[in-house]
Amino acid sequence: MFGYITPVKCAFKTDEYDRFRAAYCGLCHSLKRYYGPFARFVLNFDFTFLAILLTHTAEEGSYSRKRCMAHPFRKRLCCAGGAPFRRAAGYSLILTQWKLRDGIADSRVVKGVLYRLAALFLGRAYRKAARDFSAFDAHCRTQLDHLRALEGESSGDLDRVADAFAAILPHAAAGVADEIERRVFAELLYHTGRWIYLIDAYDDLEQDKRFGNYNPLAARFQVEGGKLTDTDKAWLETTLTHSVNRIVSAYHLLPDGSWGGILENIIYLGFPAVTKRVFAGRFRRKWGRWERKEQRTL
């Protein structure tokens, strides 16, 4: 995904940080086990959140200590999350590959070459994930083709454009057995995708304006110097808060699960904190590591 979903480390209780890191390591090992060592390069906190969410109402995985390429000398606590972690690993590769293809289509020569190399590098792992989860892969293709068509029209219909992206993630709940829980997960994931798309659009607004790239906010609002007016910024903040509230409401409908404290940290604290920092121009994306400077500003 995009690197916006992060927990607030200083607000973790007791052993929650260790368990979150164990889930991160568990997803990393799942990526390697099912899709090869190169698949590990797609790992980030966004996909860890997805793995934890899919495991929330399932039986909690077992824990063990393992070494890896990043930590060859000291074993780290690792959660074996079973089928939900395997699904999250496959979805991670599929989403990353389609994100790279979208980058190839939208970027200039130099950056486009980097996207092509990354897509080639992950090609084998992606093809295996696409075979394992063909319905999810086809759904991603359909929605991103629809999104690209809207972008090609320079659509200013913000809800319609955001919906084209947001509708991708609910399909990740297809493997949840209970129908009611599946609908709740789909609602939560839809608004997570909507929040990601809109917060990313705001974060990239100045850069997109400078390079002449499509940005749904620039198509919808009056942009001066790469910035929204205070009125438009307030409107955007309101609709982002609406999506976060829908995420919270959906989460409340889920039964208690083993990952409750960690999910509540991300949903109740992480989403609002990232929104605040992006709007203040102080956010730096995290690709699987803590950045101390940012943690001090929370």
Residue pairs with C-beta under 8 A, 6 or more apart in sequence:
1 44
1 46
1 47
1 95
1 99
1 196
2 46
2 99
2 196
2 200
2 285
3 44
3 45
3 46
3 285
3 286
3 287
4 46
4 195
4 196
4 199
4 200
4 203
4 274
4 278
4 283
4 285
5 45
5 46
5 49
5 192
5 196
5 266
5 270
5 271
5 274
6 45
6 266
6 270
6 273
6 274
6 286
7 20
7 45
7 262
7 265
7 266
7 269
7 270
8 265
8 269
8 270
8 273
8 295
8 298
9 17
9 290
9 295
10 295
10 298
11 265
11 269
11 298
12 20
12 261
12 262
12 265
13 261
16 261
16 262
16 265
18 77
19 77
19 79
19 259
19 262
20 48
20 52
20 262
21 76
21 77
22 63
22 76
22 77
22 78
22 79
23 48
23 51
23 52
23 55
23 79
23 81
23 259
23 262
24 43
24 45
24 48
24 288
25 66
25 68
25 76
25 77
25 78
25 79
26 51
26 61
26 78
26 79
26 80
26 81
26 85
27 43
27 47
27 48
27 51
27 81
27 85
27 88
27 89
27 92
28 40
28 43
28 68
29 66
29 68
29 78
29 80
30 51
30 81
30 85
30 86
30 88
30 89
31 39
31 40
31 42
31 43
31 89
31 92
31 93
31 125
32 39
32 40
34 86
34 89
34 90
34 128
34 132
35 89
35 90
35 93
35 125
35 128
35 129
36 124
36 125
36 128
37 69
38 121
38 122
38 124
38 125
39 89
39 93
39 122
39 125
40 69
41 121
41 122
42 92
42 93
42 96
42 122
43 92
43 288
44 286
44 287
44 288
45 286
45 287
45 288
46 196
47 88
47 89
47 91
47 92
49 263
49 266
50 88
50 91
50 92
50 172
51 81
51 84
51 85
51 88
51 89
52 259
52 262
52 263
53 185
53 188
53 189
53 259
53 263
54 84
54 85
54 87
54 88
54 172
54 173
54 175
54 176
54 185
55 61
55 81
55 82
55 84
55 85
55 257
55 258
55 259
56 254
56 257
56 258
56 259
56 260
56 263
57 176
57 178
57 181
57 254
57 255
57 257
58 82
58 83
58 84
59 82
60 79
60 258
60 259
61 79
61 80
61 81
61 82
61 85
62 79
62 80
63 77
63 78
63 79
63 80
64 77
64 78
64 80
65 75
65 76
65 77
65 78
66 75
66 76
66 78
67 73
67 74
67 75
67 76
68 76
79 85
81 88
83 175
84 175
87 133
87 172
87 175
88 172
89 129
90 129
90 132
90 133
90 136
91 129
91 133
91 136
91 172
93 122
93 125
93 126
93 129
94 126
94 129
94 130
94 133
94 136
94 137
94 140
95 140
95 168
96 122
96 126
97 119
97 122
97 123
97 126
97 130
98 140
98 141
98 144
100 115
100 118
100 119
100 122
101 115
101 119
101 144
102 144
102 148
103 111
103 112
103 115
104 112
104 115
104 116
104 119
105 148
106 213
106 214
107 115
108 211
119 126
129 137
130 137
135 171
135 174
136 171
136 172
136 174
139 168
139 171
140 168
140 171
143 164
143 165
143 167
143 168
144 164
144 165
144 168
146 164
147 161
147 164
147 165
150 157
150 160
150 161
150 164
151 161
151 214
151 216
154 214
154 219
155 161
155 216
155 219
156 216
156 219
156 220
157 220
158 198
158 216
158 217
158 219
158 220
161 197
161 216
162 194
162 197
162 198
162 216
163 194
165 193
165 194
165 196
165 197
166 190
166 191
166 193
166 194
166 197
167 190
167 193
168 193
169 189
169 190
169 192
169 193
170 185
170 186
170 187
170 189
170 190
170 193
171 186
172 185
172 189
173 182
173 185
173 186
173 189
174 182
176 182
176 185
181 254
181 255
184 250
184 253
184 254
185 250
185 254
187 246
187 250
188 246
188 247
188 250
188 251
191 243
191 244
191 246
191 247
191 250
192 243
192 247
194 243
195 240
195 243
195 244
195 247
195 271
195 275
197 216
198 216
198 217
198 236
198 239
198 240
198 243
199 240
199 274
199 275
199 278
201 215
201 216
201 217
202 217
202 228
202 236
202 278
202 279
203 278
203 283
204 213
204 215
205 215
205 217
205 218
205 223
205 226
205 227
205 228
206 226
206 227
207 213
207 226
208 214
208 215
208 218
209 215
209 218
209 223
209 226
210 226
217 223
217 228
217 232
217 236
221 228
221 229
221 232
222 228
222 229
222 232
228 236
233 279
237 275
237 279
240 275
241 275
244 267
244 271
244 272
244 275
247 267
247 271
248 267
248 268
251 263
251 264
251 267
257 263
269 298
273 298
274 283
277 283
277 294
277 297
282 294
282 297
283 294
284 291
284 294
286 294
